[in-house]
Amino acid sequence: MCDIYASTDPALYETITRSIRIDGVVTSIRLEQRFWDILDEIARSEDRSTPQFINTLYREVMERRGETGNFTSLLRVVCTVYLDNQKLA
C-alpha cells in the first residue's frame, strides 16, 4: 500500500527557498518543490505571477483576519484546497 507514497520522487519534497516581495518587504518563503509547482499552477490560472498571487493572498488574508499566522502553512493548505477543488471540477 505505501509503495505509491514511498516511491515519491525526492525532487518533489526538496525544500526550495524563494525571495518574494510582500507588501513592499522582501521575505523568503521555504516550501517543498511540489508546493511551489502547485502555487505556480494556481498563479497561472489567475493570470498572475507566483509572487503576485502570493502577495494578493497575503493582502486578502490580512484584510479578513488582521494577521496571517503561519503563512507557509497557509500556502500549503491553499495548495490542498486547490487540488480538492480540481477534483470537484
PDB file as gemmi writes it, atoms N, CA and C in Angstrom:
CRYST1    1.000    1.000    1.000  90.00  90.00  90.00 P 1                      
ATOM      1  N   MET A   1       0.813  -1.194   0.000  1.00  0.00           N  
ATOM      2  CA  MET A   1       0.000   0.000   0.000  1.00  0.00           C  
ATOM      3  C   MET A   1       0.856   1.256   0.000  1.00  0.00           C  
ATOM      4  N   CYS A   2       1.899   1.294   0.780  1.00  0.00           N  
ATOM      5  CA  CYS A   2       2.710   2.506   0.907  1.00  0.00           C  
ATOM      6  C   CYS A   2       3.666   2.710  -0.252  1.00  0.00           C  
ATOM      7  N   ASP A   3       3.789   1.737  -1.146  1.00  0.00           N  
ATOM      8  CA  ASP A   3       4.739   1.851  -2.244  1.00  0.00           C  
ATOM      9  C   ASP A   3       4.485   3.098  -3.083  1.00  0.00           C  
ATOM     10  N   ILE A   4       3.233   3.417  -3.320  1.00  0.00           N  
ATOM     11  CA  ILE A   4       2.919   4.604  -4.122  1.00  0.00           C  
ATOM     12  C   ILE A   4       3.467   5.868  -3.456  1.00  0.00           C  
ATOM     13  N   TYR A   5       3.466   5.910  -2.142  1.00  0.00           N  
ATOM     14  CA  TYR A   5       3.976   7.073  -1.414  1.00  0.00           C  
ATOM     15  C   TYR A   5       5.485   6.972  -1.188  1.00  0.00           C  
ATOM     16  N   ALA A   6       5.947   5.782  -0.868  1.00  0.00           N  
ATOM     17  CA  ALA A   6       7.369   5.581  -0.591  1.00  0.00           C  
ATOM     18  C   ALA A   6       8.218   5.805  -1.840  1.00  0.00           C  
ATOM     19  N   SER A   7       7.629   5.637  -3.009  1.00  0.00           N  
ATOM     20  CA  SER A   7       8.377   5.816  -4.250  1.00  0.00           C  
ATOM     21  C   SER A   7       8.306   7.254  -4.781  1.00  0.00           C  
ATOM     22  N   THR A   8       7.816   8.164  -3.983  1.00  0.00           N  
ATOM     23  CA  THR A   8       7.739   9.569  -4.393  1.00  0.00           C  
ATOM     24  C   THR A   8       9.122  10.094  -4.754  1.00  0.00           C  
ATOM     25  N   ASP A   9       9.198  10.780  -5.864  1.00  0.00           N  
ATOM     26  CA  ASP A   9      10.454  11.364  -6.335  1.00  0.00           C  
ATOM     27  C   ASP A   9      10.968  12.372  -5.302  1.00  0.00           C  
ATOM     28  N   PRO A  10      12.181  12.172  -4.790  1.00  0.00           N  
ATOM     29  CA  PRO A  10      12.724  13.098  -3.791  1.00  0.00           C  
ATOM     30  C   PRO A  10      12.786  14.547  -4.261  1.00  0.00           C  
ATOM     31  N   ALA A  11      12.862  14.764  -5.547  1.00  0.00           N  
ATOM     32  CA  ALA A  11      12.881  16.147  -6.053  1.00  0.00           C  
ATOM     33  C   ALA A  11      11.600  16.886  -5.698  1.00  0.00           C  
ATOM     34  N   LEU A  12      10.497  16.165  -5.531  1.00  0.00           N  
ATOM     35  CA  LEU A  12       9.219  16.806  -5.203  1.00  0.00           C  
ATOM     36  C   LEU A  12       9.161  17.316  -3.771  1.00  0.00           C  
ATOM     37  N   TYR A  13       9.933  16.702  -2.880  1.00  0.00           N  
ATOM     38  CA  TYR A  13       9.902  17.175  -1.497  1.00  0.00           C  
ATOM     39  C   TYR A  13      11.193  17.871  -1.076  1.00  0.00           C  
ATOM     40  N   GLU A  14      12.024  18.160  -2.056  1.00  0.00           N  
ATOM     41  CA  GLU A  14      13.198  19.000  -1.788  1.00  0.00           C  
ATOM     42  C   GLU A  14      12.706  20.401  -1.429  1.00  0.00           C  
ATOM     43  N   THR A  15      13.260  20.972  -0.371  1.00  0.00           N  
ATOM     44  CA  THR A  15      12.816  22.310   0.021  1.00  0.00           C  
ATOM     45  C   THR A  15      13.531  23.367  -0.812  1.00  0.00           C  
ATOM     46  N   ILE A  16      12.754  24.308  -1.255  1.00  0.00           N  
ATOM     47  CA  ILE A  16      13.232  25.396  -2.103  1.00  0.00           C  
ATOM     48  C   ILE A  16      12.861  26.713  -1.415  1.00  0.00           C  
ATOM     49  N   THR A  17      13.806  27.632  -1.362  1.00  0.00           N  
ATOM     50  CA  THR A  17      13.557  28.951  -0.787  1.00  0.00           C  
ATOM     51  C   THR A  17      13.493  29.961  -1.922  1.00  0.00           C  
ATOM     52  N   ARG A  18      12.414  30.740  -1.926  1.00  0.00           N  
ATOM     53  CA  ARG A  18      12.271  31.817  -2.901  1.00  0.00           C  
ATOM     54  C   ARG A  18      12.145  33.131  -2.157  1.00  0.00           C  
ATOM     55  N   SER A  19      12.783  34.154  -2.701  1.00  0.00           N  
ATOM     56  CA  SER A  19      12.629  35.505  -2.157  1.00  0.00           C  
ATOM     57  C   SER A  19      11.471  36.172  -2.874  1.00  0.00           C  
ATOM     58  N   ILE A  20      10.549  36.707  -2.088  1.00  0.00           N  
ATOM     59  CA  ILE A  20       9.342  37.329  -2.630  1.00  0.00           C  
ATOM     60  C   ILE A  20       9.098  38.636  -1.893  1.00  0.00           C  
ATOM     61  N   ARG A  21       8.628  39.624  -2.634  1.00  0.00           N  
ATOM     62  CA  ARG A  21       8.271  40.909  -2.031  1.00  0.00           C  
ATOM     63  C   ARG A  21       6.788  40.858  -1.656  1.00  0.00           C  
ATOM     64  N   ILE A  22       6.521  41.012  -0.370  1.00  0.00           N  
ATOM     65  CA  ILE A  22       5.143  41.035   0.127  1.00  0.00           C  
ATOM     66  C   ILE A  22       4.914  42.389   0.788  1.00  0.00           C  
ATOM     67  N   ASP A  23       3.969  43.126   0.244  1.00  0.00           N  
ATOM     68  CA  ASP A  23       3.684  44.478   0.735  1.00  0.00           C  
ATOM     69  C   ASP A  23       4.946  45.330   0.818  1.00  0.00           C  
ATOM     70  N   GLY A  24       5.791  45.218  -0.193  1.00  0.00           N  
ATOM     71  CA  GLY A  24       6.991  46.032  -0.278  1.00  0.00           C  
ATOM     72  C   GLY A  24       8.181  45.528   0.517  1.00  0.00           C  
ATOM     73  N   VAL A  25       8.009  44.438   1.246  1.00  0.00           N  
ATOM     74  CA  VAL A  25       9.086  43.893   2.070  1.00  0.00           C  
ATOM     75  C   VAL A  25       9.561  42.577   1.454  1.00  0.00           C  
ATOM     76  N   VAL A  26      10.851  42.473   1.234  1.00  0.00           N  
ATOM     77  CA  VAL A  26      11.401  41.234   0.689  1.00  0.00           C  
ATOM     78  C   VAL A  26      11.487  40.207   1.818  1.00  0.00           C  
ATOM     79  N   THR A  27      10.935  39.039   1.556  1.00  0.00           N  
ATOM     80  CA  THR A  27      10.969  37.959   2.537  1.00  0.00           C  
ATOM     81  C   THR A  27      11.295  36.658   1.823  1.00  0.00           C  
ATOM     82  N   SER A  28      11.690  35.672   2.555  1.00  0.00           N  
ATOM     83  CA  SER A  28      11.974  34.359   1.990  1.00  0.00           C  
ATOM     84  C   SER A  28      10.894  33.384   2.428  1.00  0.00           C  
ATOM     85  N   ILE A  29      10.465  32.577   1.480  1.00  0.00           N  
ATOM     86  CA  ILE A  29       9.485  31.528   1.765  1.00  0.00           C  
ATOM     87  C   ILE A  29      10.125  30.205   1.377  1.00  0.00           C  
ATOM     88  N   ARG A  30      10.091  29.264   2.309  1.00  0.00           N  
ATOM     89  CA  ARG A  30      10.695  27.954   2.089  1.00  0.00           C  
ATOM     90  C   ARG A  30       9.584  26.905   2.057  1.00  0.00           C  
ATOM     91  N   LEU A  31       9.434  26.273   0.905  1.00  0.00           N  
ATOM     92  CA  LEU A  31       8.424  25.237   0.712  1.00  0.00           C  
ATOM     93  C   LEU A  31       9.025  24.091  -0.092  1.00  0.00           C  
ATOM     94  N   GLU A  32       8.379  22.962  -0.040  1.00  0.00           N  
ATOM     95  CA  GLU A  32       8.782  21.829  -0.841  1.00  0.00           C  
ATOM     96  C   GLU A  32       8.470  22.129  -2.315  1.00  0.00           C  
ATOM     97  N   GLN A  33       9.279  21.567  -3.203  1.00  0.00           N  
ATOM     98  CA  GLN A  33       9.123  21.831  -4.639  1.00  0.00           C  
ATOM     99  C   GLN A  33       7.702  21.564  -5.121  1.00  0.00           C  
ATOM    100  N   ARG A  34       7.078  20.506  -4.650  1.00  0.00           N  
ATOM    101  CA  ARG A  34       5.701  20.183  -5.091  1.00  0.00           C  
ATOM    102  C   ARG A  34       4.743  21.326  -4.782  1.00  0.00           C  
ATOM    103  N   PHE A  35       4.886  21.947  -3.616  1.00  0.00           N  
ATOM    104  CA  PHE A  35       4.005  23.069  -3.283  1.00  0.00           C  
ATOM    105  C   PHE A  35       4.278  24.268  -4.177  1.00  0.00           C  
ATOM    106  N   TRP A  36       5.558  24.513  -4.495  1.00  0.00           N  
ATOM    107  CA  TRP A  36       5.864  25.597  -5.439  1.00  0.00           C  
ATOM    108  C   TRP A  36       5.229  25.320  -6.792  1.00  0.00           C  
ATOM    109  N   ASP A  37       5.278  24.060  -7.233  1.00  0.00           N  
ATOM    110  CA  ASP A  37       4.661  23.702  -8.512  1.00  0.00           C  
ATOM    111  C   ASP A  37       3.171  24.017  -8.508  1.00  0.00           C  
ATOM    112  N   ILE A  38       2.508  23.676  -7.414  1.00  0.00           N  
ATOM    113  CA  ILE A  38       1.062  23.925  -7.318  1.00  0.00           C  
ATOM    114  C   ILE A  38       0.790  25.422  -7.254  1.00  0.00           C  
ATOM    115  N   LEU A  39       1.573  26.161  -6.475  1.00  0.00           N  
ATOM    116  CA  LEU A  39       1.388  27.610  -6.411  1.00  0.00           C  
ATOM    117  C   LEU A  39       1.603  28.254  -7.773  1.00  0.00           C  
ATOM    118  N   ASP A  40       2.587  27.771  -8.521  1.00  0.00           N  
ATOM    119  CA  ASP A  40       2.799  28.277  -9.879  1.00  0.00           C  
ATOM    120  C   ASP A  40       1.570  28.017 -10.751  1.00  0.00           C  
ATOM    121  N   GLU A  41       0.985  26.840 -10.603  1.00  0.00           N  
ATOM    122  CA  GLU A  41      -0.218  26.484 -11.370  1.00  0.00           C  
ATOM    123  C   GLU A  41      -1.398  27.374 -10.979  1.00  0.00           C  
ATOM    124  N   ILE A  42      -1.578  27.580  -9.682  1.00  0.00           N  
ATOM    125  CA  ILE A  42      -2.659  28.457  -9.213  1.00  0.00           C  
ATOM    126  C   ILE A  42      -2.466  29.862  -9.781  1.00  0.00           C  
ATOM    127  N   ALA A  43      -1.250  30.375  -9.693  1.00  0.00           N  
ATOM    128  CA  ALA A  43      -0.962  31.724 -10.189  1.00  0.00           C  
ATOM    129  C   ALA A  43      -1.279  31.830 -11.682  1.00  0.00           C  
ATOM    130  N   ARG A  44      -0.859  30.841 -12.458  1.00  0.00           N  
ATOM    131  CA  ARG A  44      -1.159  30.851 -13.898  1.00  0.00           C  
ATOM    132  C   ARG A  44      -2.666  30.875 -14.138  1.00  0.00           C  
ATOM    133  N   SER A  45      -3.409  30.103 -13.334  1.00  0.00           N  
ATOM    134  CA  SER A  45      -4.864  30.059 -13.509  1.00  0.00           C  
ATOM    135  C   SER A  45      -5.519  31.398 -13.167  1.00  0.00           C  
ATOM    136  N   GLU A  46      -4.818  32.219 -12.391  1.00  0.00           N  
ATOM    137  CA  GLU A  46      -5.300  33.548 -12.012  1.00  0.00           C  
ATOM    138  C   GLU A  46      -4.673  34.649 -12.882  1.00  0.00           C  
ATOM    139  N   ASP A  47      -3.951  34.246 -13.931  1.00  0.00           N  
ATOM    140  CA  ASP A  47      -3.245  35.191 -14.816  1.00  0.00           C  
ATOM    141  C   ASP A  47      -2.323  36.122 -14.043  1.00  0.00           C  
ATOM    142  N   ARG A  48      -1.584  35.547 -13.102  1.00  0.00           N  
ATOM    143  CA  ARG A  48      -0.628  36.299 -12.287  1.00  0.00           C  
ATOM    144  C   ARG A  48       0.677  35.524 -12.216  1.00  0.00           C  
ATOM    145  N   SER A  49       1.717  36.229 -11.828  1.00  0.00           N  
ATOM    146  CA  SER A  49       2.954  35.535 -11.491  1.00  0.00           C  
ATOM    147  C   SER A  49       2.762  34.944 -10.094  1.00  0.00           C  
ATOM    148  N   THR A  50       3.613  34.011  -9.730  1.00  0.00           N  
ATOM    149  CA  THR A  50       3.510  33.427  -8.392  1.00  0.00           C  
ATOM    150  C   THR A  50       3.711  34.477  -7.304  1.00  0.00           C  
ATOM    151  N   PRO A  51       4.716  35.358  -7.415  1.00  0.00           N  
ATOM    152  CA  PRO A  51       4.846  36.406  -6.397  1.00  0.00           C  
ATOM    153  C   PRO A  51       3.609  37.319  -6.320  1.00  0.00           C  
ATOM    154  N   GLN A  52       3.013  37.634  -7.456  1.00  0.00           N  
ATOM    155  CA  GLN A  52       1.795  38.457  -7.445  1.00  0.00           C  
ATOM    156  C   GLN A  52       0.663  37.730  -6.733  1.00  0.00           C  
ATOM    157  N   PHE A  53       0.503  36.438  -7.038  1.00  0.00           N  
ATOM    158  CA  PHE A  53      -0.552  35.665  -6.386  1.00  0.00           C  
ATOM    159  C   PHE A  53      -0.344  35.619  -4.876  1.00  0.00           C  
ATOM    160  N   ILE A  54       0.881  35.337  -4.449  1.00  0.00           N  
ATOM    161  CA  ILE A  54       1.173  35.240  -3.013  1.00  0.00           C  
ATOM    162  C   ILE A  54       0.946  36.580  -2.329  1.00  0.00           C  
ATOM    163  N   ASN A  55       1.355  37.659  -2.963  1.00  0.00           N  
ATOM    164  CA  ASN A  55       1.157  38.986  -2.388  1.00  0.00           C  
ATOM    165  C   ASN A  55      -0.333  39.310  -2.263  1.00  0.00           C  
ATOM    166  N   THR A  56      -1.110  38.980  -3.290  1.00  0.00           N  
ATOM    167  CA  THR A  56      -2.558  39.206  -3.246  1.00  0.00           C  
ATOM    168  C   THR A  56      -3.201  38.372  -2.140  1.00  0.00           C  
ATOM    169  N   LEU A  57      -2.805  37.111  -2.046  1.00  0.00           N  
ATOM    170  CA  LEU A  57      -3.328  36.244  -0.991  1.00  0.00           C  
ATOM    171  C   LEU A  57      -3.012  36.834   0.381  1.00  0.00           C  
ATOM    172  N   TYR A  58      -1.780  37.249   0.572  1.00  0.00           N  
ATOM    173  CA  TYR A  58      -1.366  37.848   1.844  1.00  0.00           C  
ATOM    174  C   TYR A  58      -2.249  39.047   2.189  1.00  0.00           C  
ATOM    175  N   ARG A  59      -2.432  39.948   1.238  1.00  0.00           N  
ATOM    176  CA  ARG A  59      -3.246  41.146   1.485  1.00  0.00           C  
ATOM    177  C   ARG A  59      -4.689  40.796   1.826  1.00  0.00           C  
ATOM    178  N   GLU A  60      -5.254  39.827   1.090  1.00  0.00           N  
ATOM    179  CA  GLU A  60      -6.643  39.442   1.347  1.00  0.00           C  
ATOM    180  C   GLU A  60      -6.806  38.802   2.726  1.00  0.00           C  
ATOM    181  N   VAL A  61      -5.849  37.978   3.123  1.00  0.00           N  
ATOM    182  CA  VAL A  61      -5.906  37.370   4.457  1.00  0.00           C  
ATOM    183  C   VAL A  61      -5.784  38.449   5.528  1.00  0.00           C  
ATOM    184  N   MET A  62      -4.888  39.401   5.324  1.00  0.00           N  
ATOM    185  CA  MET A  62      -4.722  40.497   6.284  1.00  0.00           C  
ATOM    186  C   MET A  62      -6.006  41.321   6.394  1.00  0.00           C  
ATOM    187  N   GLU A  63      -6.675  41.580   5.274  1.00  0.00           N  
ATOM    188  CA  GLU A  63      -7.934  42.328   5.295  1.00  0.00           C  
ATOM    189  C   GLU A  63      -9.007  41.575   6.066  1.00  0.00           C  
ATOM    190  N   ARG A  64      -9.075  40.269   5.889  1.00  0.00           N  
ATOM    191  CA  ARG A  64     -10.115  39.459   6.537  1.00  0.00           C  
ATOM    192  C   ARG A  64      -9.841  39.192   8.012  1.00  0.00           C  
ATOM    193  N   ARG A  65      -8.564  38.927   8.345  1.00  0.00           N  
ATOM    194  CA  ARG A  65      -8.252  38.453   9.696  1.00  0.00           C  
ATOM    195  C   ARG A  65      -7.343  39.371  10.496  1.00  0.00           C  
ATOM    196  N   GLY A  66      -6.627  40.268   9.805  1.00  0.00           N  
ATOM    197  CA  GLY A  66      -5.708  41.148  10.507  1.00  0.00           C  
ATOM    198  C   GLY A  66      -4.363  40.522  10.806  1.00  0.00           C  
ATOM    199  N   GLU A  67      -4.216  39.241  10.507  1.00  0.00           N  
ATOM    200  CA  GLU A  67      -2.951  38.525  10.683  1.00  0.00           C  
ATOM    201  C   GLU A  67      -2.956  37.319   9.759  1.00  0.00           C  
ATOM    202  N   THR A  68      -1.762  36.805   9.505  1.00  0.00           N  
ATOM    203  CA  THR A  68      -1.686  35.625   8.634  1.00  0.00           C  
ATOM    204  C   THR A  68      -1.329  34.360   9.386  1.00  0.00           C  
ATOM    205  N   GLY A  69      -0.905  34.487  10.632  1.00  0.00           N  
ATOM    206  CA  GLY A  69      -0.459  33.293  11.357  1.00  0.00           C  
ATOM    207  C   GLY A  69       0.765  32.719  10.666  1.00  0.00           C  
ATOM    208  N   ASN A  70       0.825  31.410  10.555  1.00  0.00           N  
ATOM    209  CA  ASN A  70       1.941  30.754   9.887  1.00  0.00           C  
ATOM    210  C   ASN A  70       1.662  30.762   8.383  1.00  0.00           C  
ATOM    211  N   PHE A  71       2.263  31.720   7.691  1.00  0.00           N  
ATOM    212  CA  PHE A  71       1.940  31.934   6.279  1.00  0.00           C  
ATOM    213  C   PHE A  71       2.349  30.761   5.399  1.00  0.00           C  
ATOM    214  N   THR A  72       3.479  30.135   5.670  1.00  0.00           N  
ATOM    215  CA  THR A  72       3.881  28.992   4.849  1.00  0.00           C  
ATOM    216  C   THR A  72       2.921  27.813   5.030  1.00  0.00           C  
ATOM    217  N   SER A  73       2.406  27.640   6.230  1.00  0.00           N  
ATOM    218  CA  SER A  73       1.390  26.600   6.442  1.00  0.00           C  
ATOM    219  C   SER A  73       0.124  26.941   5.673  1.00  0.00           C  
ATOM    220  N   LEU A  74      -0.245  28.207   5.674  1.00  0.00           N  
ATOM    221  CA  LEU A  74      -1.407  28.642   4.896  1.00  0.00           C  
ATOM    222  C   LEU A  74      -1.196  28.312   3.421  1.00  0.00           C  
ATOM    223  N   LEU A  75      -0.008  28.581   2.905  1.00  0.00           N  
ATOM    224  CA  LEU A  75       0.260  28.293   1.496  1.00  0.00           C  
ATOM    225  C   LEU A  75       0.120  26.805   1.193  1.00  0.00           C  
ATOM    226  N   ARG A  76       0.588  25.963   2.097  1.00  0.00           N  
ATOM    227  CA  ARG A  76       0.439  24.515   1.887  1.00  0.00           C  
ATOM    228  C   ARG A  76      -1.035  24.115   1.873  1.00  0.00           C  
ATOM    229  N   VAL A  77      -1.803  24.669   2.791  1.00  0.00           N  
ATOM    230  CA  VAL A  77      -3.235  24.338   2.837  1.00  0.00           C  
ATOM    231  C   VAL A  77      -3.945  24.880   1.606  1.00  0.00           C  
ATOM    232  N   VAL A  78      -3.583  26.066   1.150  1.00  0.00           N  
ATOM    233  CA  VAL A  78      -4.153  26.617  -0.080  1.00  0.00           C  
ATOM    234  C   VAL A  78      -3.930  25.637  -1.236  1.00  0.00           C  
ATOM    235  N   CYS A  79      -2.761  25.058  -1.298  1.00  0.00           N  
ATOM    236  CA  CYS A  79      -2.464  24.077  -2.339  1.00  0.00           C  
ATOM    237  C   CYS A  79      -3.396  22.876  -2.249  1.00  0.00           C  
ATOM    238  N   THR A  80      -3.633  22.375  -1.043  1.00  0.00           N  
ATOM    239  CA  THR A  80      -4.516  21.215  -0.897  1.00  0.00           C  
ATOM    240  C   THR A  80      -5.956  21.573  -1.228  1.00  0.00           C  
ATOM    241  N   VAL A  81      -6.384  22.766  -0.864  1.00  0.00           N  
ATOM    242  CA  VAL A  81      -7.742  23.218  -1.216  1.00  0.00           C  
ATOM    243  C   VAL A  81      -7.880  23.313  -2.734  1.00  0.00           C  
ATOM    244  N   TYR A  82      -6.857  23.858  -3.374  1.00  0.00           N  
ATOM    245  CA  TYR A  82      -6.859  23.951  -4.840  1.00  0.00           C  
ATOM    246  C   TYR A  82      -6.988  22.564  -5.465  1.00  0.00           C  
ATOM    247  N   LEU A  83      -6.188  21.612  -4.982  1.00  0.00           N  
ATOM    248  CA  LEU A  83      -6.260  20.254  -5.522  1.00  0.00           C  
ATOM    249  C   LEU A  83      -7.622  19.617  -5.275  1.00  0.00           C  
ATOM    250  N   ASP A  84      -8.192  19.821  -4.088  1.00  0.00           N  
ATOM    251  CA  ASP A  84      -9.522  19.304  -3.790  1.00  0.00           C  
ATOM    252  C   ASP A  84     -10.558  19.884  -4.762  1.00  0.00           C  
ATOM    253  N   ASN A  85     -10.457  21.179  -5.024  1.00  0.00           N  
ATOM    254  CA  ASN A  85     -11.399  21.842  -5.940  1.00  0.00           C  
ATOM    255  C   ASN A  85     -11.226  21.349  -7.363  1.00  0.00           C  
ATOM    256  N   GLN A  86     -10.010  20.980  -7.752  1.00  0.00           N  
ATOM    257  CA  GLN A  86      -9.768  20.433  -9.088  1.00  0.00           C  
ATOM    258  C   GLN A  86     -10.465  19.099  -9.262  1.00  0.00           C  
ATOM    259  N   LYS A  87     -10.524  18.312  -8.185  1.00  0.00           N  
ATOM    260  CA  LYS A  87     -11.208  17.019  -8.237  1.00  0.00           C  
ATOM    261  C   LYS A  87     -12.707  17.209  -8.452  1.00  0.00           C  
ATOM    262  N   LEU A  88     -13.264  18.273  -7.885  1.00  0.00           N  
ATOM    263  CA  LEU A  88     -14.697  18.524  -7.964  1.00  0.00           C  
ATOM    264  C   LEU A  88     -15.109  19.106  -9.306  1.00  0.00           C  
ATOM    265  N   ALA A  89     -14.159  19.707  -9.989  1.00  0.00           N  
ATOM    266  CA  ALA A  89     -14.473  20.376 -11.265  1.00  0.00           C  
ATOM    267  C   ALA A  89     -14.679  19.403 -12.394  1.00  0.00           C  
TER     268      ALA A  89                                                      
END                                                                             
